[in-house]
Amino acid sequence: MAARYQADPRFSALGGEFADPVEPASFPAGIERWWNTRWAEAVGLDNLGADARAAHFHRFEPLPGNQEKPLALRYHGHQFRTYNPQIGDGRGFLFGQVRDNEGRLLDFGTKGSGQTPFSRTGDGRLTLKGAVRELLASEMLEARGVYTSKTFAIFETGEALHRGDEPSPTRSAVMTRLSHSHVRIGMFQRHAYFNRPDLIEALMDYAIEHFHPQAAGGDTPARAAAFLEHTTAALARLSAEWMAAGFVHGVLNTDNLAVTGESFDYGPWRFLPVFEPGFTAAYFDEGGLYAYGRQPESVLWALEQLAGALSLIGEEDSLIKALTTFPDQYRAALYEAWHRRLGIAPQGGEADGAFLTSLLRFMHESQLPFEGVVFDWFGGMASESRAFAGPRGEHYRQQAFEAVLQGFDARSPVRPERLSHRYFAQDESADMVFETMEAAWAPIAADDDWSALHTLLGRVSDAREAYDLGRGRSGFLDEAAS
């Protein structure tokens, strides 16, 4: 371990009401398919050799000074707004905790690591395609400036799995992700379900200490209101980042929303091909509950369930007041997220709302590629010549774009030197629409050929470096320093 490695296993101190010790599965094979070198360096694990990586992230031998046993976390949740008290970590566990490059607590969580007391009829496994999908989503979200968990390691495990939504038998994998928390809204709901205000308070104070220290101080009701207000702000910001990234999570159940405001546990995710508010990611979301345009509504609904759980230790009026901050928090975060994605400075107030309305109207009516428009106009008028000379130039010369062009003209580029990156010398952006993801997976499935995936990941890495949307932001690595 490098000197930067700082083990800090805190969650286990909460006690046995929050998690169950479990054993990791034994797998017939262990082929390393992904190792996140950037984030390994950030947590002091960059000097691990191949054998050590397999020991800790395939066989799950404890990391030095860390948890002695993996912990399957206990939680409930609303799934498509129906309460389910029969869930928890069914194919994963909390493996360990470390401090990140900012000194913040960071979790190692697994997926596909074997059965737990919450597996029900599941086999506790993960398909290799499922692991690759999460890798692609997490890398692209980070590139587009969204606060997200990171795919840390993937090992193929040599089993044949049968799934109804993939050609079977299909290959298996175990994945480790990094996130700044696994504390979900559904954890609070579980303790409310069993009428345990003492456990709700203990979990809240853990979350305040490590994620929302601004909410510390005061009596229990005051802390509950402050915690809800800060969690509301964090999830409003995350919702806005998803919208600006064109990301559709797919299953915004309360057990899939972390109180840190960090994306994680996205299942049938999609990135928008074109701007379409009604676009859904999950084939089983027939009513469009979790459609792209309804994501902020779904997040607010989940926050209302958190408020309901906190009502066992808080005051109703204060909790309601905290929830009412969501619309303004979301609106401000949406304007900021879109201007940051476009590399331009906001004007403030209603002018930013009018500009965004004109941009989204144009994107919807023109049906141009969502990411293509962002790519063309990154830096605003500093990219005018590039945009007009590109493959969508004719659309930008039409009257329908005039209001958008005026909006760009009124806004200054932010750090326009970013446009000198080689990424902007090409005609098209890196995308992650369904067809792109499938094209990267197909050679792996057919011939165990990983070259297309690595090429795609290289393009995403270029996009991340070029846009450099994480600079100075918590939860990201500074590209200039890395």
LINZI-V884766 format. One record per backbone hydrogen bond with DSSP energy under -0.5 kcal/mol. NH is the residue of the N-H (numbers start at 0). CO is the residue of the C=O. E is the energy in kcal/mol with one decimal. If there is no record, write none. Layout:
nh = [NH NH]
co = [CO CO]
e = [E E]
This chain:
nh = [1 4 7 9 12 13 14 17 19 21 24 27 28 30 31 32 33 35 36 39 40 41 42 43 44 45 47 52 53 54 55 56 57 58 60 65 69 70 71 72 73 74 75 76 78 78 79 81 82 83 88 89 93 94 94 95 97 98 99 102 105 106 107 108 108 109 110 111 112 113 115 117 118 121 125 127 130 131 132 133 134 135 136 137 138 139 140 141 142 143 144 145 147 148 149 151 151 152 153 154 155 156 157 160 160 162 165 168 169 171 172 173 174 175 176 177 178 183 184 184 185 186 187 187 188 189 190 191 192 193 194 195 198 199 200 201 202 203 204 205 206 207 208 209 210 211 214 215 222 223 224 225 226 227 228 229 230 231 232 233 234 235 236 237 238 239 240 241 242 243 244 245 245 246 247 248 252 253 255 256 257 257 258 260 262 268 269 271 274 275 278 284 285 287 290 291 292 293 294 297 298 299 300 301 302 303 304 305 306 307 308 309 310 311 312 313 318 319 320 321 322 323 324 325 328 329 330 331 332 333 334 335 336 337 338 339 340 341 342 342 343 344 350 351 352 353 354 355 356 357 358 359 360 361 362 363 364 365 366 369 372 373 374 375 376 377 378 379 379 380 381 382 383 386 387 388 389 389 392 394 395 396 396 397 400 401 404 405 406 407 408 409 410 413 414 417 418 419 420 423 424 425 435 436 437 438 439 440 441 442 443 444 445 446 447 448 449 453 454 455 456 457 458 459 460 461 462 463 464 465 466 467 470 472 475 478 480 481]
co = [43 1 96 7 9 10 11 14 71 69 112 156 156 155 29 153 153 151 34 35 36 37 38 40 39 39 44 48 49 50 51 52 53 53 54 62 21 93 19 70 17 86 185 83 76 81 77 78 80 76 72 87 70 92 107 107 105 5 103 99 97 178 95 106 176 92 174 90 90 123 89 88 115 118 172 170 126 127 128 129 130 131 132 133 134 135 136 137 138 139 141 140 145 262 177 149 175 175 33 173 30 171 171 158 169 160 162 160 160 158 125 154 110 152 108 149 106 181 253 256 253 183 183 184 184 185 186 187 188 189 191 190 195 195 196 197 198 199 200 201 202 203 204 205 206 206 211 212 218 219 220 221 222 223 224 225 226 227 228 229 230 231 232 233 234 235 236 237 238 239 240 241 242 241 269 246 250 77 252 253 255 261 182 257 146 266 247 245 367 273 275 281 283 284 287 278 276 290 291 293 294 295 296 297 298 299 300 301 302 303 304 305 306 308 309 309 314 315 316 317 318 319 321 322 324 325 326 327 328 329 330 331 332 333 334 335 336 337 338 339 338 411 347 348 348 349 350 351 352 353 354 355 356 357 358 359 360 361 362 272 368 369 370 371 372 374 341 341 376 407 378 379 380 382 383 384 385 386 389 391 391 392 393 394 397 398 400 401 402 403 404 405 407 342 412 414 415 416 417 420 421 422 432 432 433 434 435 436 437 438 440 440 441 442 443 442 447 449 450 451 452 453 454 455 456 457 458 459 460 461 462 463 467 469 472 476 477 477]
e = [-2.0 -1.8 -2.7 -1.1 -1.3 -2.2 -1.3 -1.5 -2.4 -2.0 -2.6 -0.5 -1.4 -2.4 -0.6 -3.0 -1.6 -2.5 -1.4 -2.4 -1.8 -1.3 -1.3 -1.1 -3.2 -0.7 -1.3 -2.5 -2.2 -2.3 -2.1 -2.7 -1.5 -2.4 -2.9 -2.1 -0.6 -2.1 -3.0 -0.7 -2.4 -0.6 -2.0 -1.0 -0.6 -2.8 -0.6 -1.2 -0.5 -2.6 -2.4 -1.2 -3.3 -0.7 -3.0 -1.1 -2.7 -1.4 -2.9 -2.1 -3.2 -3.8 -2.9 -0.6 -2.5 -2.1 -2.0 -2.8 -1.5 -2.3 -0.5 -0.6 -1.9 -2.9 -0.8 -2.5 -1.8 -2.5 -2.7 -2.0 -2.2 -2.5 -2.4 -2.7 -2.3 -2.2 -2.7 -2.0 -1.9 -1.9 -1.5 -2.8 -0.5 -2.8 -2.7 -0.8 -2.4 -1.8 -2.0 -2.4 -3.0 -1.4 -0.5 -0.6 -3.1 -0.5 -0.7 -0.6 -2.6 -0.7 -2.5 -2.4 -2.5 -2.6 -3.4 -3.0 -1.8 -0.9 -0.6 -2.1 -1.4 -1.1 -0.9 -0.6 -1.7 -1.9 -1.5 -1.9 -2.6 -1.5 -1.6 -2.9 -0.6 -1.9 -2.4 -1.9 -2.5 -2.5 -2.6 -1.9 -2.4 -2.8 -2.4 -2.0 -2.7 -1.6 -2.2 -1.7 -2.5 -2.5 -2.1 -2.3 -3.0 -2.3 -2.2 -2.3 -2.5 -2.6 -2.1 -2.2 -2.5 -2.2 -2.1 -1.9 -2.3 -2.0 -2.2 -2.4 -2.0 -2.3 -1.6 -0.8 -0.7 -2.6 -3.1 -0.5 -1.9 -1.6 -2.0 -0.8 -0.5 -0.6 -2.3 -1.6 -2.5 -1.6 -1.8 -3.0 -0.5 -0.6 -2.0 -1.6 -1.7 -1.4 -1.6 -3.0 -3.2 -1.4 -1.4 -2.2 -2.4 -2.4 -2.2 -2.0 -2.2 -1.9 -1.3 -1.9 -2.5 -1.8 -1.9 -2.6 -1.2 -1.4 -2.1 -1.6 -2.2 -2.7 -2.2 -1.9 -2.0 -1.9 -1.1 -2.1 -2.4 -3.3 -2.5 -2.3 -2.2 -2.7 -2.2 -2.1 -2.9 -2.3 -2.1 -2.5 -2.4 -1.9 -0.6 -0.9 -2.3 -2.6 -0.9 -1.0 -1.2 -2.5 -2.1 -2.4 -2.3 -2.1 -2.3 -2.7 -2.2 -2.1 -2.5 -2.3 -2.7 -2.8 -1.4 -2.2 -1.9 -1.4 -2.7 -2.6 -1.9 -0.9 -3.4 -0.7 -2.5 -0.5 -1.8 -2.3 -1.4 -3.1 -2.5 -1.8 -0.8 -0.7 -1.8 -0.8 -1.2 -0.7 -0.8 -1.0 -1.8 -1.6 -2.6 -2.3 -1.7 -2.3 -2.4 -1.4 -1.6 -2.5 -0.6 -2.1 -2.0 -1.7 -1.8 -1.7 -1.7 -0.9 -0.6 -2.1 -2.5 -2.1 -1.6 -1.7 -2.5 -0.6 -0.8 -2.3 -2.4 -2.5 -1.5 -2.0 -0.7 -2.2 -2.3 -2.3 -2.7 -1.9 -1.8 -2.2 -2.3 -2.1 -2.2 -2.5 -2.4 -2.8 -2.8 -2.1 -0.7 -2.5 -1.4 -0.7 -1.0 -1.2]
